[in-house]
């Protein structure tokens, strides 16, 4: 992740259009790298799905851009899949303030990594996904090491084969996106790959836990106007009921799509 990209050596003197063309071209490598990592991703998904079925949790641990992406994925699971906020957790170096203000120095604190993973009471029931593009952030390494000691299944998500977390994890996902357009700026290709893989981990695990019917979000919660309409649409799609009847049924069962569809089916 620290190598120079020969295709962008003179990007500082390029026209805007040429700069963007190089960035766009390099992004195609992301999809290919994720494709190559699918076997490893599948193993991780199965372990996460199994842990969730048995009452365990999915815990992301990261620093900087990687940590923010983990927290983002965790935050989106409750409204999308109707799971409690304690089932998918994002642990990030620097905590909540680091989401909006960089706290890069925190990635070097092994003590903070162990402290923060201990604070969420990690156990042998959980799966801990350590996210580090370079793969050597002391915060993530320490958190994963502690998680492993208490029996949690550990997954590494990195762009650097042979890195510390790649070697130590029970299952490693290496998405080899290569040198960045701006040397070392892993919020670019490595960050995009990380987002894609996190989407896969949580989405596939939720599907395997029955949170999706066909390809619809059967457990989505109506927390805003858009999602309220989505709940009604899904209920209509599954039950064949009119929007009026669907909304009436949903109101009777606290906007639970499954129960609403059962209610409509039995009418």
C-alpha positions as CSV (number, residue, x, y, z in Angstrom):
1,X,0.0,0.0,0.0
2,X,3.0,2.3,0.3
3,X,4.4,1.7,-3.2
4,X,4.3,4.4,-5.8
5,X,2.0,3.9,-8.8
6,X,3.9,4.4,-12.0
7,X,0.7,5.4,-13.9
8,X,0.2,8.4,-11.7
9,X,3.8,9.6,-11.2
10,X,3.1,12.9,-12.9
11,X,-0.6,13.4,-11.8
12,X,0.3,16.7,-10.3
13,X,0.9,18.2,-13.7
14,X,-2.1,16.6,-15.5
15,X,-5.3,18.2,-16.6
16,X,-8.3,17.6,-14.4
17,X,-9.8,15.2,-17.0
18,X,-6.6,13.2,-17.2
19,X,-6.4,13.0,-13.4
20,X,-9.9,11.7,-13.1
21,X,-9.3,9.2,-16.0
22,X,-6.4,7.7,-14.1
23,X,-8.5,7.5,-10.8
24,X,-11.3,5.9,-12.7
25,X,-9.1,3.3,-14.5
26,X,-7.4,2.4,-11.2
27,X,-10.8,1.8,-9.6
28,X,-11.5,-1.1,-12.0
29,X,-8.7,-3.0,-10.1
30,X,-10.9,-2.9,-7.0
31,X,-13.6,-5.1,-8.4
32,X,-11.1,-7.6,-9.7
33,X,-9.3,-7.7,-6.3
34,X,-12.6,-8.3,-4.5
35,X,-13.5,-11.0,-6.9
36,X,-10.3,-12.9,-6.2
37,X,-10.9,-12.7,-2.5
38,X,-14.5,-14.2,-2.7
39,X,-13.4,-17.6,-1.3
40,X,-12.0,-16.0,1.8
41,X,-15.0,-13.7,2.2
42,X,-17.3,-16.7,2.0
43,X,-15.6,-18.4,4.9
44,X,-15.9,-15.3,7.0
45,X,-19.6,-14.9,6.1
46,X,-20.4,-18.4,7.2
47,X,-18.6,-17.9,10.5
48,X,-20.4,-14.5,11.1
49,X,-23.8,-15.9,10.2
50,X,-23.3,-18.9,12.5
51,X,-22.2,-16.6,15.4
52,X,-25.2,-14.4,14.9
53,X,-27.6,-17.4,14.9
54,X,-26.1,-18.5,18.2
55,X,-26.4,-15.1,19.9
56,X,-22.9,-13.8,19.2
57,X,-22.0,-10.6,17.6
58,X,-20.1,-9.2,14.6
59,X,-17.5,-6.7,15.9
60,X,-15.5,-4.5,13.5
61,X,-12.2,-3.0,14.8
62,X,-10.3,-0.4,12.8
63,X,-8.4,2.9,12.7
64,X,-8.8,6.0,10.5
65,X,-10.7,5.4,7.2
66,X,-10.9,1.7,7.9
67,X,-12.5,2.3,11.3
68,X,-15.0,4.8,10.0
69,X,-16.1,2.3,7.3
70,X,-16.6,-0.4,10.0
71,X,-18.6,1.9,12.2
72,X,-20.7,2.9,9.2
73,X,-21.5,-0.7,8.3
74,X,-22.4,-1.5,11.9
75,X,-24.7,1.6,12.1
76,X,-26.6,0.7,9.0
77,X,-27.5,-2.9,10.1
78,X,-30.3,-2.0,12.6
79,X,-32.5,0.1,10.3
80,X,-31.9,-2.2,7.3
81,X,-32.3,-5.6,8.9
82,X,-34.1,-4.9,12.2
83,X,-31.3,-6.2,14.4
84,X,-30.5,-4.6,17.7
85,X,-27.6,-2.1,17.8
86,X,-25.7,-4.5,20.0
87,X,-25.5,-7.2,17.4
88,X,-23.1,-5.5,15.0
89,X,-20.6,-3.2,16.6
90,X,-18.0,-0.8,15.3
91,X,-15.0,-0.2,17.5
92,X,-12.7,2.6,16.3
93,X,-9.5,4.1,17.5
94,X,-10.3,7.5,19.0
95,X,-13.9,6.7,19.5
96,X,-16.8,8.8,18.3
97,X,-14.8,12.1,17.9
98,X,-12.5,10.3,15.4
99,X,-15.4,9.8,13.1
100,X,-15.4,13.5,12.2
101,X,-11.9,14.5,13.2
102,X,-8.8,12.5,12.3
103,X,-7.0,10.9,15.2
104,X,-4.3,9.1,13.3
105,X,-1.9,8.8,16.2
106,X,-4.3,6.5,18.0
107,X,-3.6,3.7,15.6
108,X,-0.2,3.3,17.2
109,X,-1.7,2.6,20.7
110,X,-1.8,-1.1,21.4
111,X,-3.0,-0.4,24.9
112,X,-6.1,1.5,23.5
113,X,-6.9,-1.4,21.1
114,X,-6.9,-3.9,23.9
115,X,-8.9,-1.6,26.2
116,X,-11.5,-0.8,23.6
117,X,-12.2,-4.4,22.6
118,X,-12.4,-5.4,26.3
119,X,-14.9,-2.6,26.8
120,X,-17.4,-4.3,24.5
121,X,-17.0,-7.6,26.4
122,X,-15.8,-9.6,23.5
123,X,-16.2,-13.3,24.0
124,X,-15.8,-16.7,22.3
125,X,-19.3,-16.2,20.9
126,X,-18.2,-13.3,18.7
127,X,-16.5,-12.7,15.4
128,X,-14.0,-9.9,15.3
129,X,-13.1,-8.3,12.0
130,X,-9.9,-6.3,12.2
131,X,-9.7,-3.8,9.4
132,X,-6.3,-2.3,8.4
133,X,-5.3,-1.6,4.8
134,X,-1.6,-1.8,5.5
135,X,-2.3,-4.5,8.1
136,X,0.0,-3.4,10.8
137,X,-1.9,-0.9,12.9
138,X,-1.0,-1.6,16.5
139,X,-4.5,-0.7,17.7
140,X,-6.0,-3.4,15.5
141,X,-3.3,-6.0,16.1
142,X,-3.7,-5.7,19.8
143,X,-7.5,-5.8,19.7
144,X,-7.4,-8.9,17.5
145,X,-4.8,-10.6,19.7
146,X,-7.0,-10.1,22.8
147,X,-10.1,-11.3,20.9
148,X,-8.2,-14.4,19.9
149,X,-7.1,-15.0,23.5
150,X,-10.7,-15.1,24.7
151,X,-11.7,-17.5,21.9
152,X,-13.4,-15.1,19.4
153,X,-13.1,-16.0,15.8
154,X,-10.9,-13.4,14.1
155,X,-11.0,-12.1,10.6
156,X,-8.4,-9.8,9.0
157,X,-9.5,-7.4,6.2
158,X,-6.4,-5.9,4.6
159,X,-4.8,-5.0,1.3
160,X,-1.4,-6.2,2.3
161,X,-0.5,-9.9,2.1
162,X,1.9,-11.1,4.8
163,X,1.0,-8.2,7.1
164,X,0.6,-8.7,10.9
165,X,-3.2,-9.1,10.9
166,X,-3.1,-11.3,7.8
167,X,-0.7,-13.7,9.5
168,X,-2.5,-13.8,12.9
169,X,-6.2,-14.0,11.9
170,X,-8.2,-17.2,11.9
171,X,-9.4,-16.2,8.5
172,X,-7.8,-13.5,6.4
173,X,-9.3,-11.5,3.5
174,X,-6.6,-9.9,1.4
175,X,-7.9,-7.5,-1.2
176,X,-4.8,-6.7,-3.2
177,X,-5.8,-3.4,-4.7
178,X,-2.2,-2.4,-5.3
179,X,-0.5,1.0,-5.2
180,X,-2.7,4.0,-4.8
181,X,-3.0,6.9,-7.2
182,X,-1.7,9.1,-4.4
183,X,1.0,7.1,-2.7
184,X,-0.2,5.6,0.6
185,X,-3.6,7.2,0.4
186,X,-5.5,4.0,1.3
187,X,-8.8,5.8,1.6
188,X,-8.9,5.5,-2.1
189,X,-8.7,2.0,-3.7
190,X,-8.2,0.1,-0.5
191,X,-11.0,2.1,1.2
192,X,-13.4,1.3,-1.7
193,X,-12.5,-2.4,-1.5
194,X,-13.0,-2.3,2.2
195,X,-16.5,-0.8,1.8
196,X,-17.4,-3.5,-0.8
197,X,-16.2,-6.3,1.4
198,X,-18.0,-5.0,4.5
199,X,-21.2,-4.7,2.5
200,X,-20.8,-8.4,1.6
201,X,-20.0,-9.6,5.1
202,X,-23.0,-8.0,6.8
203,X,-25.4,-8.4,3.9
204,X,-24.7,-12.1,3.3
205,X,-24.7,-12.9,7.0
206,X,-28.1,-11.2,7.4
207,X,-29.5,-13.0,4.5
208,X,-28.3,-16.3,6.0
209,X,-30.1,-15.3,9.2
210,X,-33.4,-14.9,7.5
211,X,-33.4,-11.1,7.4
212,X,-34.2,-11.0,3.7
213,X,-37.2,-12.6,1.9
214,X,-36.4,-13.3,-1.7
215,X,-34.4,-10.1,-2.3
216,X,-36.5,-7.8,-0.1
217,X,-35.6,-6.3,3.3
218,X,-38.3,-8.2,5.3
219,X,-37.0,-6.8,8.6
220,X,-36.6,-3.1,7.6
221,X,-37.8,-0.7,10.2
222,X,-39.9,2.4,9.2
223,X,-37.6,5.0,10.8
224,X,-38.3,7.7,8.2
225,X,-40.7,8.5,5.4
226,X,-38.7,6.7,2.7
227,X,-38.4,3.5,4.8
228,X,-42.1,3.7,5.7
229,X,-43.0,3.6,2.1
230,X,-40.6,0.8,1.5
231,X,-42.2,-1.3,4.3
232,X,-45.6,-0.7,2.7
233,X,-44.3,-1.6,-0.8
234,X,-42.7,-4.8,0.5
235,X,-45.8,-5.8,2.3
236,X,-47.9,-5.2,-0.9
237,X,-45.4,-7.1,-3.0
238,X,-45.4,-10.2,-0.7
239,X,-49.1,-10.3,0.2
240,X,-50.6,-8.9,-3.0
241,X,-52.7,-6.6,-0.8
242,X,-53.6,-3.0,-1.7
243,X,-51.6,-0.2,-0.1
244,X,-54.6,0.7,2.0
245,X,-55.0,-2.8,3.4
246,X,-51.2,-3.2,3.8
247,X,-50.9,0.0,5.8
248,X,-53.9,-1.0,8.0
249,X,-52.4,-4.4,8.7
250,X,-49.0,-2.9,9.5
251,X,-50.5,-0.5,12.0
252,X,-52.1,-3.4,13.7
253,X,-48.7,-5.3,14.2
254,X,-46.3,-2.4,14.9
255,X,-45.1,-2.3,11.3
256,X,-43.7,-5.8,11.3
257,X,-43.8,-7.0,7.7
258,X,-43.8,-10.7,8.5
259,X,-46.7,-10.4,10.9
260,X,-48.6,-8.0,8.6
261,X,-48.3,-10.5,5.7
262,X,-49.6,-13.3,7.9
263,X,-52.5,-11.1,9.0
264,X,-53.3,-10.3,5.4
265,X,-53.0,-14.0,4.3
266,X,-55.5,-15.1,7.0
267,X,-58.1,-12.5,6.1
